[in-house]
Amino acid sequence: FQVPVKLFNSSDRELAVKHVVHSAFSHGGQKCSATSLLLLEREVYEDPHFKRMLCDAVRSMAVGSAWELSSKIGPLIRAPGGELETALKTLEPGESWAVMPRLHVDDNPHLVSPGVKWGVQPRGFTHCTELFGPVLSVIRVPTLEAALGIEQSNVYGNATSIFTSSGAAARLSIERS
């Protein structure tokens, strides 16, 4: 499933990064409640400090054996194939790697470092495909209404969250989700 997170200018960005990275990449992104879609308000999307903070947090996650206590991301259930492999190896028009994933970490086909796709387009392959792997898709949104529209346009999803200090935005998100 795709679990979108909406992050707005009024949010505590450090707290949001902590929670997004944990949700997206714990268990290698292979659980139904993993965050796979990050909808960023324009000001947050264009903030180089935020992008650097997010990317640094993702890169800090050690990938390795489940038996190594330092590992934050262990092996995937199966080596990436099909749609997940496509998502890990290719970019669509307008996308770039904020963090490029590495396949076959330590020569193990089941170990994959997390990737962050920046500039994902609504209704594109990455947005509309259940990947069940360590890929976070980032979409720029101009408004909460636009974020809710993108969120509702995808048939996948069993949860959503919003980071904002605006009670009105939080209530609207609850009402429309």
N, C-alpha and C positions, 0 to 999 in steps of 0.2 A: 504494500500500500504506500501511497505517498502521503506523508504527514507534513503539511505546510506550516511554516512559522512565519508570522508577519512581524516585522521589526520596524518601528517608527522612530522618527527623530527625537521624540520625547522620552525614549526608553533609556534604561541603564545599559549601555552598550557592552560593558565588560561582563555584566551578569548574563546578558543575552548570549554573548559568544561562548561563555562557559557552558550554558545549557544546550545551545545549538550543537556545539562540537560533541558534547557527550551523547546527545540523542542521535546525532547523525552517524557516529562512527563506533560507538560501543557495540559489541557483537558484530563488528564488520558491516554494519548497516543492514544486517540480515534478519531484522525482526519487524513485525508489522507496525510497531510504534516508532520506528526510526524516522527521524526528520530527514527528508530527502529534498525538500524544496524550501528555499529561503526567499521570501518576498520582502525586498528592501525598499523603503521609501527613498525617493530620489536623493535627498540630502545624505542619508546614510550610505546609499550605494556609491555616491561620488566622494565620500570622505576617505582620503587615503589612509588616515590613521585607523579607521575602522577596518578597512580591507587588510591592512598589515597585521592588526591585532587578530583578526579571524585566521589569516593564513599562518601566522606564527603559532597559534593554538593548534591548528590542524597538523602542522609539521612537527610539533612537539610530541605527538602521539607515537610512541614506539610500537613498531610492528615486529612480531616475533612469535615464537612458540608459546602455546598456552601454559607451558611449564616454567616459562621465565617470568618472574614476578614483575619485572620492569615493563613487560609487554602490556600495552593498552589495547592493541588490536591483534587478535590471534588469527589463526587460519580460517579461511572461508570454508563452508561446508563442502563445496566443490570448486574446482578451478573455474575461473570466469569463462563463460561461453555464451554464445547467442547474443541476446540483447545487452547483457551486462558487459560482455567483452567489447561490443561495439561502442557502448557508452564510455568505456575506459580508454578506448583507443582513438576515437574520432571526435571532431568538433563540427557542429553545424554552423552555418553562416551567422556571424555576429558573436559567436562564443569564443572564449579564450580560457586557458587554464590559469586560474589564480593559484592553484596548487596542482601540479601534474602528478597523477598517480604513478606508482611504480609497480609493475607486474613482476612476479617471480622473485620477490624479496628473498634473499639468502638461497637462491636457486630452488625455492619451493613454489610450485604453481598455485598453491592455496594461500600464499601470503601476498597480500596486495596493500600497498599504502593508500591512504585516502586521497581522493581527488576533489577539487572544488572547481566546478564549471561556472564561469562568470559570463553574464550576458545571455543567459539562456532565454530563448524566445517562447512566449506562451504558445501552446498548442504544437510545439515542435516535438521531435522524437524524445529528447531527454525529459521534457516536461510531462509528456503523456505516457511514458512507459514505466511499468513497475520493474525496477532494477534489482532490488534486494542485494545491494552491495555498497561499498564505500565510496559513493558519489553524492556530493551535495550540489544541487543546481540552484544558482542564484539568479533571480529575476528582478529587474528594476521596475517599481510601480510608482505612478505619479500620485495616487490617492488610496485611501482605505477602500473606497468603492471599487477601484480597479483591482486591488488585491483580493477582495472578496469575489469578484467576478472570475479571476484566474483560479482561485481556490475551488469555486463551484463548477468550473468548466471541466474539471478532471473527474472521471468516473471512479478513480481510486482515492482512498483516504478514509481513515477511521478516527481521526482526531485532528485538531488544529490548535494553535496557540498564537498569542499576540503579546508582544513586548511593547508597552506604551505606558505613559503616566496619565493618559487621558481616559477618564471614566466613561465619557461618551463613546470613544472609539472602542473601548473594551465591551461596552453594552451592545453596540451595533454589531461587533464581531460575533458575540454570543447569539444575538437574534438572527443573524443571517447565516450562521454556520450550521 
